[in-house]
């Protein structure tokens, strides 16, 4: 058969244009039956790139015949990489990862492709030239190990990927370490490293340990016990080193990442995606030292909590942090946790939520309200998960859920009341019908004393059924680099930073903050206002800053996925909160307190419980931009006062709002 025959073209069309389960297996049988694997290079277009590929080569035939390679591995890598990434492709072969990632990132990246085999490297360089990527992809003709020097390599005909170091190999190559390469190329960042070196993965990792600890790149590491044992090591040693370097290990399963449950043995090959853990997780023993358990059924099943939150989990903080810590604490008691949100989380947040290992995720859109269609949807969720305890939050307490839970055998039905109240809702009193429906609720746990007072006044739940457990923040979190945050957003190091973390909508008082900023800047032009958050009115507020003539002293960061770890709190000197509605708690204020910032907050809702006027901050009347401006100026002028109030705030955060301590109280309530 030749590449112009009708059968060859039909096989190419079937493999690259059609999709069904098991296709690779059927296609493999057909190509072998028709002897279609021609032993020569053919130029083709695959995945939006031009390639010179040999269909008879084991490594290249997947891309040639099926139009893709490592489909789900590359899917997860692509969704985790930012623009501007620096990438090391170790064992680049014909360049699939190097070229595919460069194209995916629209060439806004830098790729170092390591390929020591002369023949394979020549093919790699031809593919780079074919796609005009020489300015993006740099080929390094070296092997990597744990020490520099030289070595001999052997190869196998028909499998360009089976090239490895052996004493009697036919080709001599230069050997370097990843640490040396990073130093030689003066890398200031490293975002992703792919390692496929036929059993020498452990030596490559040891030779790059300094870089891994400094840059914390995402890793994709091939593990095959047979190859590793030939090199005198094992998958267990590789996994141990990675975990010691602070990595959590995952296995791609289509669009999901599952924690690594068992290491490969024999000739079984496994690509492991390794994601850096946060320091606080590592201090607590890591998140993936144990495998994810499969949810059991029947008499031996672990009891579970269904936690439904009426929000989109788009960040690492707030409810998301509470849920992840709750899962860890429940796991110690032998319980599982199902988290149900209104939308799917972005990749990094999903990994954060799944990290405890006893978690499953579900989606139920628009959870609030009393519609029968929502009740039916929730009933199906209960029947699928069969929780022992139901916990729900946000979107209002009044729902059919406690009654449905009671009818389906859920033993405890608990509401987490962290809902801010509007002025219009102040006069609400529950009718007898509402009280009857809600009598199935076992407990309402309130974020502050203010929230409990509101709950008692509304009469939805009897006062004896409610109690206070404060919302909490992770005191141990690494708060990032404040200097790097300032550089990222172009904030001069000499300026005093006033931080506001908020949803950018009218009830959060953003316009009042801008008017106060105008007054402050009339007296002190060395103050800079940073607004972290997003919302429907952001453009309106940016225009207002322009109209007030303060745009040069205002920065709008938008939504930051991991605000606590971004350096924002380290970069700030003062934090303000200007809410105009009855704020239930305000986690952003608690986070600022834990970071040692003095807080200026409106005297409304539950905020006075967090901020004691004159002790750990200052309070102002919610409508008064003059009072707010005066409070900011008082702290701007007095460095010692800022320091003293910040220290008091951190003491209070540690005493009252520490995450682990407060979640322990939650676990006591849930597992009674």
PyMOL commands that set and color helices and strands:
alter all, ss='L'
color gray80, all
select helices_A, chain A and resi 6-17+23-34+61-66+71-80+96-104+118-130+178-184+201-207+209-215+225-230+235-244+279-283+318-332+347-354+372-385+401-407+423-427+432-440+449-458+463-465+482-488+506-508+510-523+538-548+551-553+564-566+568-571+587-594+607-610+625-637+639-656+659-670
alter helices_A, ss='H'
color red, helices_A
select strands_A, chain A and resi 41-46+49-54+85-90+109-114+137-140+143-144+149-156+159-165+171-176+192-195+218-224+247-253+256-259+269-276+304-309+336-341+359-363+389-393+412-417+443-446+466-468+496-501+527-532+554-558+574-577+598-602+617-620
alter strands_A, ss='S'
color yellow, strands_A
deselect
rebuild
show_as cartoon
